[in-house]
Amino acid sequence: MAILRELIDPKVIRIISVLLEHKLEHYHIQKLSRAAKVPLGSTFRILHKLVSLGIVDCVKIDKFKIYCLNEKKAKELEVLR
């Protein structure tokens, strides 16, 4: 699976790794950005892509968006760790 890790952007892997390590936690974009050590703009673009692929769920609370890993996809993503 090392080849797969090399094909995927390290920023995406860091974001997914944080979500996998804390499967039950919900993240605001700024908190996830800090935890993954990925710039906020990159985190925004990556999350948008992950949500569109169904890998990450987005819950809107008033004007805030909270993100968490889609439980059904979590097992498939374990290979990236």
N, C-alpha and C positions, 0 to 999 in steps of 0.2 A: 503494500500500500504506500510505500515511500514515493513511488512514481506519481501517484495521485496527489500527494501533498505538494509535490514540485510543480504540478500543473495548475494548482489553485493559488490565487493571490494570498500571500501570508496574512494580510489584513483580514480577509474573509475567514481564514482559519482561526485567527485569534478571537474574532467575534463569536464564531461558532463554538470554540473551546470554552469561552466564558459561559455561554448559554448551556453547554453540556455539563459543565462542572456544577452549575446551580440550576438544575432543571425546574425546580419549583418556584424560583424567584422571578419576579417581573421587573423589568428594567425600563427606566426612562432613558431616552437616547443619550443624554449627557452622562448618566451613570454607567451605561454600557460602554460608551466611548472611553471613559477614564479606566474602567476595569480592563478593557482589552488593549489599552494604550494605542488607540487608533484615533486619528484626527476626527473631529466632529463632522466635518463635511463628508469625509470618506465613510464614516459610520452611517450617515444619513443615506448615502447612495447604496451602500451594501444592504442595509436593512430594507430599503425599498425593493431591491431585487429579491432578497430572501422572502419577503412577504408575498411578492407576486408569484414566487415559485411554491408557496405553501409551506416553506420550511420554518418560518417564524410567524407567529400570530400577533396581530396588532389589535389592542383594545383601546377605543377612544373614550376618555373620561373628560367631559366638557371640552376644553381646548388642548388637553394633554393626550399623548399617545404612549401607551405602555406596551412593551414588547416581551414576548416569552417564546421559548422553543415549542414548536408543534410536537406534542408527545408521540404522535404516530411516526414522525420523521426522525425522531431522536436516535432510534436504533440504527437506522441507515447511516447516520452521520458519525457514529462511533468510530468508523474506520479512519476518520480524519485526525483523531487524537493521537 
